[in-house]
Amino acid sequence: MAQGTPGKQCGLAATGVYQPSLRSPWLAAIVAKRQSKRLTENEYKNLQKRYRNILTRGAKQLPPIPPRQNGKRGRVAKSDAHNLWERLKKHETAVLLFARLSYVPFTNNRAERDLRMSKVKQKVSGCFRTRKHAEAYCRISSYLQTMANQGYNPLVAIQMAFSGQLYADRGE
């Protein structure tokens, strides 16, 4: 759903143009079986070509930009769909980076989850008193998140840190 337009989808989403084209389950299955977990150069070029084709078709679906009114200064407001289309076009290499580099995740959900607790802390307490305290908070929360991602209980991770054993051998 487009932000600011309840119940109405914007440009690319409304047409469904983008949905089936970039999702190729058969290609994903083939790539997953490869040792390198990467697209070949030819497959990447095909993906890039389809992406640009989708953007071209999406551009035809965009609502028109209203003309500038006489006496008004500044930029003319564009729709959310138009702004999204411009960002997708401008940042094509960043959007498709997951297809070129296997270690780049498809979504940024994990990064958003990692930042969420620090934003909650910031909202609750207002701010950190000093840079030193902010850095200490970040260091501790980063350690706890890393240990949680490795399957450790946070209390066990804290006990390990106090005992001088920051990372333990899992015995695997």
N, C-alpha and C positions, 0 to 999 in steps of 0.2 A: 504494500500500500504506500502511496505517496504521502509524505509528511505534509500536514496542513490541508489535505483534501480527504476527509473521512469518507470511507466507502467507495472511493474511486481510485483505480490503479492508474499509474502514470505511463506515458509513452510506450517504452519497450515492454514493460510487464503486461500492459493491457492487451497488446497484440499477440503476446505469446511468441513473438519472433525469436527471442533469444533462447527460449527454454530447451527445445529438443536439439538444437544444433551443436552446442558445445558439450553436451553430455553424450558421449559415445561409450556405452558400457563395454562393447566388444573391444574397443581400443584400450580402455582402461584395464581390462582383463589381460590383454596381450602385454601391455607395459608392465603390469604387476608381476608377470611371470619372468620377465627379463632380470638378469642379475644387476644391470646398471640402473634399473627403474627409471629410465629416461626415454623421452621421445627421440626418434631419429630426426635428423635435420629436415628430411622430407616431410615427416609427420608434423613437425613443428610449423613448417611453412604452410601446410594445409590448414592447420588450426588457426594460424594467424590470418590466412586468407578468409576463412569462415568467419572469424571475429570481425574483420573489416567489412565483410558482406553484411553481417548483422547490424553493424553500426550504420552502414549506408541505408539499409532498409528501415532502421529505427529513425534516421534523420527525416525520412519522408513522413513518418507518423507524428513527429513533434508538433505541438501547437504553435501557431505563428507568434512571433514576437511582436507585441503591440508597438505601433509607431510612437515616436517621441512626441510628447505634448508640447506645444509652444509655451515658452516661458519656464519650463521645468529644466532643472539642471541635474547632473549626475547620470548614472547608468540607468538604462531601462530595465525594469525588473523582468526576469525570465522565470519560466515555470521550473518546478523541481525536476521535472523530466528533462528539460533542456539542459539544466545545470549538470545533472547526472550524465547525460550523453556527452557533454563537453569534457567532463572529467575522464570518462571511459576512453574517449578518443585521445586526449592529451597524455594519459598515463597507460597507454597500451602495453608497453614493455613491463611495467610493474604489475599490471593485471595478469599478464600471461607468464610471469616469472616462475610460478609454480610448475608450469609445464616444461620449462627449460632446466631448472635446478631441482633435483629430487628432494633436497632438504628443506625447501621452502614450502610451508603448509598452504593448503588451498584456501583456508580461511584464517582470519586473525582472532578467532575466538579465544585461543589460549592466552594471547597477549592481553586481550581485554579482561579475561578472568584474573590474570596476574595483577593488573592495575586496579581492579575493583576495590580490593581491601584498602589500598593506600588512599584511594579517593574517599572511601567511607570514613577512614581515620581522619582525613583532612576535614571532612564536613562535620564530624562529631566534635573534634577538638578545636576547630577553627584554623589552626596552623601549627607548625612546629616552632618552638621558641628560638632555636638556633639551627644553623646549617648542620652542625655536628650531631644534633639530635635527629634531624631528618635523615642524615646518612646512616646513623646507627639503626634507625627503624628500617630503612631500606635493606641494610645488610642482614639484619635478623630475619625479616620477612622473606627475603630472597633465599636464605639458607633453609627456612622452614618449607617454602614452596618446592625447592629442589628435593628435599628429603621426602616430602609428600608425593612428588612425582615418581620417586624411586620406591614408593610403597611403605615408607616408614610412618609410624604414628608420631604426631608432633611432640608428644610428651617424651617419647623415647629419643627423638632427635635432640630435644633440649638436654636430656640427661647425657647423651653422647657428647654434646658440645661442652657441657660443664666438666665432663671427665677428660676432656682433651682429645676425644676420639670423634673428630668432626664427621668423617665418613668411615663406615664400617664395611668390612668385607661381608658380603651377603652369604658367602659359603656356597655360591652357585658354580 
